[in-house]
Amino acid sequence: MRAGARRVAEGWSMPGARRLAPYLPPLALLLLQLVAYPLPTGVWLRGVLVGGVTALIALGMALIYRSNRIVNFAQGDLGAAPAATASG
């Protein structure tokens, strides 16, 4: 049996609905929030951008801690300037 056929037989190629199933509850919650509490697109987009910058800073701090086992607060300081610029 070929490798591709084996993957199909083992269930690697799932239909689209089964692949999206884990993301449906958060998407439904987001849709409910946007319908119940509407806000301008700019405010929503700004929140996504600032949240993304904050998540990148946290990810950088976690990666440095995992590699060195030392909490390096300089990473947070380096990320504070772009976060302040993005929110300003």
Backbone torsions as a table, in degrees:
resi	resn	phi	psi	omega
1	MET	NA	135.8	179.1
2	ARG	-69.7	160.4	-178.8
3	ALA	-64.8	-40.4	179.6
4	GLY	-64.8	-41.7	178.7
5	ALA	-66.8	-34.2	179.4
6	ARG	-66.7	-40.2	178.4
7	ARG	-62.7	-40.7	178.9
8	VAL	-65.1	-41.1	-179.8
9	ALA	-66.9	-31.7	-179.8
10	GLU	-82.9	-4.8	176.8
11	GLY	95.3	21.0	-179.2
12	TRP	-71.0	-33.8	179.9
13	SER	-94.3	88.5	-178.9
14	MET	-84.6	150.5	174.4
15	PRO	-62.6	159.4	-176.2
16	GLY	-57.7	-39.3	-177.3
17	ALA	-65.0	-40.0	179.9
18	ARG	-70.8	-30.2	179.7
19	ARG	-73.1	-31.2	-178.9
20	LEU	-90.6	-7.1	-174.8
21	ALA	-55.6	-41.0	-179.6
22	PRO	-66.9	-21.4	-176.7
23	TYR	-92.2	-6.7	-176.4
24	LEU	-67.5	-44.2	179.2
25	PRO	-61.2	-46.1	177.7
26	PRO	-64.8	-36.7	178.5
27	LEU	-66.8	-38.5	177.5
28	ALA	-65.7	-39.7	177.5
29	LEU	-64.8	-41.7	177.7
30	LEU	-63.2	-44.0	178.7
31	LEU	-63.4	-42.9	178.3
32	LEU	-61.9	-41.4	179.7
33	GLN	-65.5	-42.5	-179.3
34	LEU	-68.1	-30.3	178.2
35	VAL	-79.0	-42.5	-176.7
36	ALA	-75.1	-36.8	-178.2
37	TYR	-126.5	77.9	-177.1
38	PRO	-67.5	145.2	176.2
39	LEU	-145.8	158.9	-178.0
40	PRO	-61.5	150.4	-178.3
41	THR	-61.3	-36.4	179.8
42	GLY	-62.7	-39.9	178.9
43	VAL	-66.7	-42.0	179.5
44	TRP	-65.1	-44.0	-179.6
45	LEU	-65.5	-39.5	178.0
46	ARG	-63.7	-40.1	176.6
47	GLY	-63.4	-39.0	177.7
48	VAL	-65.5	-42.3	-178.2
49	LEU	-67.6	-46.0	-179.8
50	VAL	-67.0	-38.6	176.1
51	GLY	-63.9	-37.3	177.6
52	GLY	-66.5	-41.2	177.4
53	VAL	-63.9	-42.3	178.5
54	THR	-63.8	-40.2	178.2
55	ALA	-65.1	-38.0	177.4
56	LEU	-65.8	-38.5	176.6
57	ILE	-63.2	-45.4	179.8
58	ALA	-64.3	-38.9	178.0
59	LEU	-64.2	-41.6	176.8
60	GLY	-61.7	-42.2	178.7
61	MET	-65.3	-39.2	179.3
62	ALA	-66.9	-39.9	179.1
63	LEU	-65.4	-41.3	178.9
64	ILE	-65.9	-41.0	179.1
65	TYR	-64.5	-42.9	-178.6
66	ARG	-66.0	-31.0	-178.3
67	SER	-83.9	-35.7	-175.0
68	ASN	-107.9	-17.8	-172.3
69	ARG	60.4	29.7	176.8
70	ILE	-130.0	131.9	176.5
71	VAL	-78.2	118.1	-177.3
72	ASN	-109.0	104.1	-178.3
73	PHE	-77.9	-10.0	176.1
74	ALA	-63.4	-32.1	177.7
75	GLN	-62.2	-41.7	176.9
76	GLY	-65.6	-37.9	177.7
77	ASP	-66.3	-39.8	178.2
78	LEU	-66.2	-31.6	-179.8
79	GLY	-86.5	-13.1	-178.6
80	ALA	-69.0	-35.8	180.0
81	ALA	-64.9	-47.8	176.5
82	PRO	-65.3	-34.2	178.5
83	ALA	-65.9	-40.7	178.3
84	ALA	-67.9	-37.1	178.2
85	THR	-67.3	-40.4	-179.0
86	ALA	-68.4	-33.5	-178.0
87	SER	-90.2	-10.4	-176.8
88	GLY	-88.4	NA	NA
